[in-house]
Amino acid sequence: MSSAVCGSKWPGNVKFRKNTLVLAGDNQMYLRYLAIALKRMGFEVLPAENGREAINLAKIFVISAAILDLKTPVTDGIETLRMIRQDSQTSTMPVIMISAQAKREEIKECTRLGCAEMLTKPVSLDTLHEVLQKNIFPPGGTQRKHFRVLWNREVTIAVRDKSHRLYAENLSERGLYVRKKEPLPVGTVVDVSFPLRGGERFTLKGSVIYARVGIDDIYRIPPGMGIEFKDLTGDDAVTLKDYIAELLDKESAVAPQEKKITQKCFP
């Protein structure tokens, strides 16, 4: 892939840590087309096989926005949007809906549920870029602060009498994603242990809600699994939230030195 910097019709706002989008729909070829375009705009892209998986990804990854097709499998786009809005961890996430031919009542319901935009297929990439810029990079440069953080640390995943020392990609109040060549099956109950301040170990119950094998040339998601924390006590929830908030504060303190505004072009 070319790394040249040049003029582009989608300029700027590519940050040191790329913004990540979730894509979900029933037409995988079309989603791959969108993914290629979005990556060339400077975004990272996570594919979801259905609406439920899109929500699970939003819980464990640092997600900037979701792009949902109305014809999303398992739970359709509207139902997925409704569940996103009902969950306190995802309720403010920008959601862009796309459809080949949306009915008036569907458009009305998406608007009522607070979708950022309803776009018609074939989606204009210029329009899509404009909508993403407006929702991810609001005026004044202030972005919503989620209690999720990029987090490349070693964790221990224990299943019954066997444990695995793995590396995480990120951490949130609801779970984390860990790299593993052969991920555990979805539904597997695990114990997750990792160090907090001063090396103190913190152990939580969890369940595998997302598994990915192999690396796709387009998405380049490392093989691994998303784990959602279960049965958090009030004290555990507060400890975890405070720890992530501290990490976010540290990240914000160095952000002005890390961020770069570049212009990307198609190779």
KEMIKOL-304785 format. One record per residue (C-alpha): residue number from 0; x, y, z; residue in three letters. Coordinates in Angstrom, 3 decimals. Example, Ala and Ser with C-alpha at 12.3 -4.5 7.8 and 13.67 -1.06 7.14 Angstrom:
KEMIKOL-304785
- 0/12.300/-4.500/7.800/ALA
- 1/13.670/-1.060/7.140/SER
***
This chain:
KEMIKOL-304785
- 0/0.000/0.000/0.000/MET
- 1/1.298/3.416/-0.869/SER
- 2/2.317/5.661/2.001/SER
- 3/2.636/8.786/-0.107/ALA
- 4/1.024/11.970/1.165/VAL
- 5/-0.717/14.047/-1.446/CYS
- 6/-3.840/16.057/-2.223/GLY
- 7/-7.134/14.271/-1.694/SER
- 8/-10.811/15.013/-1.948/LYS
- 9/-11.102/13.620/1.605/TRP
- 10/-8.557/15.760/3.446/PRO
- 11/-7.438/15.908/7.039/GLY
- 12/-8.620/14.663/10.412/ASN
- 13/-6.650/11.416/10.292/VAL
- 14/-5.293/11.091/13.813/LYS
- 15/-2.308/9.368/15.386/PHE
- 16/-4.679/6.673/16.620/ARG
- 17/-7.133/6.020/13.834/LYS
- 18/-10.852/6.238/14.471/ASN
- 19/-12.596/2.885/14.242/THR
- 20/-15.949/2.174/12.592/LEU
- 21/-18.247/-0.860/12.750/VAL
- 22/-19.901/-2.034/9.526/LEU
- 23/-22.896/-4.394/9.505/ALA
- 24/-25.238/-5.540/6.737/GLY
- 25/-26.415/-8.468/4.620/ASP
- 26/-24.316/-7.738/1.502/ASN
- 27/-20.717/-8.613/2.352/GLN
- 28/-19.364/-7.567/-1.052/MET
- 29/-20.832/-4.097/-0.670/TYR
- 30/-19.522/-3.814/2.893/LEU
- 31/-16.025/-4.732/1.688/ARG
- 32/-16.284/-2.007/-0.955/TYR
- 33/-17.207/0.504/1.757/LEU
- 34/-14.435/-0.797/4.000/ALA
- 35/-11.795/-0.213/1.326/ILE
- 36/-13.024/3.346/0.780/ALA
- 37/-13.180/4.071/4.518/LEU
- 38/-9.678/2.735/5.131/LYS
- 39/-8.387/5.016/2.380/ARG
- 40/-10.088/7.902/4.162/MET
- 41/-7.987/7.034/7.214/GLY
- 42/-10.415/4.938/9.290/PHE
- 43/-10.006/1.479/10.762/GLU
- 44/-12.985/-0.787/10.046/VAL
- 45/-14.478/-3.707/11.994/LEU
- 46/-16.929/-5.995/10.165/PRO
- 47/-19.952/-7.378/12.020/ALA
- 48/-21.818/-10.376/10.651/GLU
- 49/-25.096/-9.198/12.166/ASN
- 50/-26.653/-6.491/14.309/GLY
- 51/-26.076/-8.269/17.595/ARG
- 52/-22.376/-8.651/16.803/GLU
- 53/-22.178/-4.950/15.923/ALA
- 54/-23.426/-4.107/19.419/ILE
- 55/-20.973/-6.538/21.029/ASN
- 56/-18.090/-4.959/19.108/LEU
- 57/-19.194/-1.510/20.280/ALA
- 58/-18.944/-2.710/23.881/LYS
- 59/-15.352/-3.930/23.700/ILE
- 60/-13.656/-1.779/21.054/PHE
- 61/-12.994/1.957/20.930/VAL
- 62/-15.706/2.683/18.337/ILE
- 63/-16.194/6.129/16.797/SER
- 64/-19.347/5.332/14.800/ALA
- 65/-21.426/2.481/13.353/ALA
- 66/-22.654/2.102/9.775/ILE
- 67/-25.683/-0.207/9.627/LEU
- 68/-27.673/-1.519/6.699/ASP
- 69/-31.427/-1.695/7.267/LEU
- 70/-31.188/-5.337/6.164/LYS
- 71/-28.731/-6.350/8.875/THR
- 72/-29.090/-10.098/9.686/PRO
- 73/-30.390/-11.529/13.003/VAL
- 74/-31.595/-8.130/14.238/THR
- 75/-32.464/-5.690/11.448/ASP
- 76/-30.925/-2.233/11.281/GLY
- 77/-33.759/-0.481/13.100/ILE
- 78/-33.838/-2.994/15.940/GLU
- 79/-30.033/-2.813/16.212/THR
- 80/-30.218/0.999/16.344/LEU
- 81/-32.881/0.745/19.047/ARG
- 82/-30.691/-1.573/21.155/MET
- 83/-27.688/0.718/20.691/ILE
- 84/-29.711/3.656/21.994/ARG
- 85/-31.043/1.656/24.958/GLN
- 86/-27.584/0.596/26.164/ASP
- 87/-25.881/3.233/28.317/SER
- 88/-22.471/2.234/26.966/GLN
- 89/-23.415/2.817/23.312/THR
- 90/-26.350/5.254/23.522/SER
- 91/-24.403/8.295/22.269/THR
- 92/-22.479/6.515/19.507/MET
- 93/-23.175/8.032/16.059/PRO
- 94/-25.036/5.559/13.824/VAL
- 95/-25.335/5.997/10.060/ILE
- 96/-28.046/3.951/8.357/MET
- 97/-27.840/2.838/4.718/ILE
- 98/-30.511/1.279/2.539/SER
- 99/-31.221/0.545/-1.114/ALA
- 100/-34.866/1.576/-0.758/GLN
- 101/-36.038/2.624/2.698/ALA
- 102/-39.754/3.044/3.330/LYS
- 103/-41.078/6.314/4.700/ARG
- 104/-41.975/4.753/8.047/GLU
- 105/-38.475/3.237/8.322/GLU
- 106/-36.844/6.604/7.714/ILE
- 107/-39.170/8.176/10.283/LYS
- 108/-38.314/5.531/12.905/GLU
- 109/-34.548/5.842/12.299/CYS
- 110/-34.836/9.602/12.726/THR
- 111/-36.840/9.161/15.935/ARG
- 112/-34.144/6.846/17.298/LEU
- 113/-31.496/9.447/16.574/GLY
- 114/-29.522/8.066/13.641/CYS
- 115/-26.908/10.530/12.392/ALA
- 116/-27.980/10.158/8.769/GLU
- 117/-29.959/7.907/6.425/MET
- 118/-28.012/7.295/3.199/LEU
- 119/-29.281/5.612/0.037/THR
- 120/-27.315/2.956/-1.850/LYS
- 121/-25.154/3.336/-3.801/PRO
- 122/-23.746/5.573/-1.078/VAL
- 123/-21.951/8.718/-2.214/SER
- 124/-18.494/8.459/-0.657/LEU
- 125/-18.222/12.254/-0.525/ASP
- 126/-21.474/12.406/1.451/THR
- 127/-20.421/9.534/3.718/LEU
- 128/-17.119/11.258/4.451/HIS
- 129/-18.896/14.540/5.203/GLU
- 130/-21.313/12.812/7.597/VAL
- 131/-18.480/11.014/9.410/LEU
- 132/-16.462/14.212/9.758/GLN
- 133/-19.473/16.052/11.184/LYS
- 134/-20.230/13.364/13.760/ASN
- 135/-16.765/12.150/14.730/ILE
- 136/-14.957/15.501/14.619/PHE
- 137/-17.471/18.048/15.976/PRO
- 138/-16.811/21.806/15.841/PRO
- 139/-14.053/22.916/18.175/GLY
- 140/-12.327/19.539/18.027/GLY
- 141/-13.981/18.163/21.162/THR
- 142/-14.774/14.458/20.950/GLN
- 143/-17.024/12.449/23.223/ARG
- 144/-15.083/10.722/25.969/LYS
- 145/-15.986/7.041/26.227/HIS
- 146/-14.774/4.874/29.050/PHE
- 147/-12.880/2.685/26.612/ARG
- 148/-9.174/2.903/25.936/VAL
- 149/-6.580/1.327/23.663/LEU
- 150/-4.711/-0.969/26.024/TRP
- 151/-1.872/-3.260/24.938/ASN
- 152/-1.238/-5.170/28.187/ARG
- 153/-0.754/-8.790/29.196/GLU
- 154/-3.772/-10.461/30.793/VAL
- 155/-4.452/-13.965/32.103/THR
- 156/-7.536/-15.776/30.805/ILE
- 157/-8.470/-18.817/32.888/ALA
- 158/-10.913/-21.502/31.769/VAL
- 159/-11.560/-24.105/34.457/ARG
- 160/-8.073/-25.497/35.318/ASP
- 161/-6.254/-24.030/32.294/LYS
- 162/-4.917/-20.490/31.924/SER
- 163/-3.673/-18.458/28.930/HIS
- 164/-1.327/-15.460/29.074/ARG
- 165/-2.478/-13.202/26.251/LEU
- 166/-2.194/-9.586/25.131/TYR
- 167/-5.172/-7.257/25.038/ALA
- 168/-5.958/-4.706/22.333/GLU
- 169/-8.224/-2.493/24.405/ASN
- 170/-10.175/-2.237/27.655/LEU
- 171/-13.622/-0.887/28.473/SER
- 172/-16.021/-0.821/31.402/GLU
- 173/-17.812/-3.753/29.795/ARG
- 174/-14.992/-5.946/28.515/GLY
- 175/-11.848/-6.269/26.425/LEU
- 176/-10.439/-7.808/23.242/TYR
- 177/-7.462/-10.166/23.500/VAL
- 178/-5.285/-11.587/20.741/ARG
- 179/-5.347/-15.377/20.362/LYS
- 180/-4.563/-17.436/17.259/LYS
- 181/-7.272/-19.960/18.129/GLU
- 182/-9.923/-18.063/20.100/PRO
- 183/-12.198/-19.778/22.578/LEU
- 184/-15.756/-20.453/21.370/PRO
- 185/-18.423/-17.798/21.836/VAL
- 186/-20.208/-18.431/25.124/GLY
- 187/-17.135/-19.732/26.984/THR
- 188/-17.091/-18.530/30.605/VAL
- 189/-13.680/-17.277/31.748/VAL
- 190/-11.847/-15.510/34.560/ASP
- 191/-9.904/-12.425/33.436/VAL
- 192/-6.985/-11.196/35.521/SER
- 193/-4.695/-8.213/34.928/PHE
- 194/-2.614/-5.764/36.960/PRO
- 195/-3.919/-2.370/37.988/LEU
- 196/-2.007/0.366/39.788/ARG
- 197/1.243/-0.763/41.375/GLY
- 198/0.930/-4.311/40.023/GLY
- 199/-2.201/-5.135/42.035/GLU
- 200/-4.074/-8.002/40.326/ARG
- 201/-7.709/-7.444/39.372/PHE
- 202/-9.851/-10.500/38.522/THR
- 203/-13.274/-10.470/36.884/LEU
- 204/-15.700/-13.038/35.511/LYS
- 205/-16.395/-12.850/31.795/GLY
- 206/-17.886/-14.521/28.738/SER
- 207/-16.633/-14.697/25.146/VAL
- 208/-19.074/-12.736/22.951/ILE
- 209/-16.983/-12.369/19.768/TYR
- 210/-14.336/-14.565/18.126/ALA
- 211/-12.264/-13.982/15.011/ARG
- 212/-9.899/-16.438/13.312/VAL
- 213/-7.271/-15.392/10.757/GLY
- 214/-6.446/-11.975/9.355/ILE
- 215/-8.500/-10.443/6.549/ASP
- 216/-6.426/-8.425/4.070/ASP
- 217/-8.990/-5.605/4.188/ILE
- 218/-9.920/-5.436/7.867/TYR
- 219/-6.636/-6.699/9.379/ARG
- 220/-8.179/-7.536/12.736/ILE
- 221/-5.807/-9.751/14.725/PRO
- 222/-7.166/-13.214/15.565/PRO
- 223/-8.672/-13.152/19.009/GLY
- 224/-11.807/-12.810/21.073/MET
- 225/-13.967/-10.190/22.709/GLY
- 226/-14.804/-10.852/26.336/ILE
- 227/-17.690/-9.165/28.145/GLU
- 228/-17.363/-8.807/31.910/PHE
- 229/-20.107/-10.490/33.932/LYS
- 230/-21.513/-10.095/37.453/ASP
- 231/-19.506/-6.980/38.313/LEU
- 232/-19.899/-5.889/41.924/THR
- 233/-20.437/-2.203/42.623/GLY
- 234/-16.876/-1.869/43.932/ASP
- 235/-15.415/-3.668/40.915/ASP
- 236/-17.336/-1.424/38.522/ALA
- 237/-16.098/1.717/40.262/VAL
- 238/-12.493/0.455/40.382/THR
- 239/-12.540/-0.402/36.690/LEU
- 240/-14.177/2.872/35.674/LYS
- 241/-11.701/4.925/37.716/ASP
- 242/-8.748/3.017/36.271/TYR
- 243/-9.905/3.549/32.670/ILE
- 244/-10.631/7.221/33.385/ALA
- 245/-7.053/7.623/34.625/GLU
- 246/-5.721/6.002/31.441/LEU
- 247/-7.887/8.316/29.326/LEU
- 248/-6.639/11.362/31.231/ASP
- 249/-3.033/10.312/30.610/LYS
- 250/-3.807/9.731/26.936/GLU
- 251/-5.436/13.167/26.660/SER
- 252/-2.398/14.802/28.238/ALA
- 253/-0.091/13.549/25.462/VAL
- 254/-2.647/13.778/22.649/ALA
- 255/-1.583/17.225/21.362/PRO
- 256/1.924/15.894/20.785/GLN
- 257/0.770/12.660/19.160/GLU
- 258/-1.943/13.877/16.799/LYS
- 259/-1.083/14.641/13.207/LYS
- 260/-3.349/16.010/10.519/ILE
- 261/-2.469/14.457/7.200/THR
- 262/-3.901/14.189/3.723/GLN
- 263/-4.298/10.714/2.323/LYS
- 264/-4.868/9.749/-1.280/CYS
- 265/-5.778/6.556/-3.056/PHE
- 266/-2.717/4.443/-4.013/PRO
***
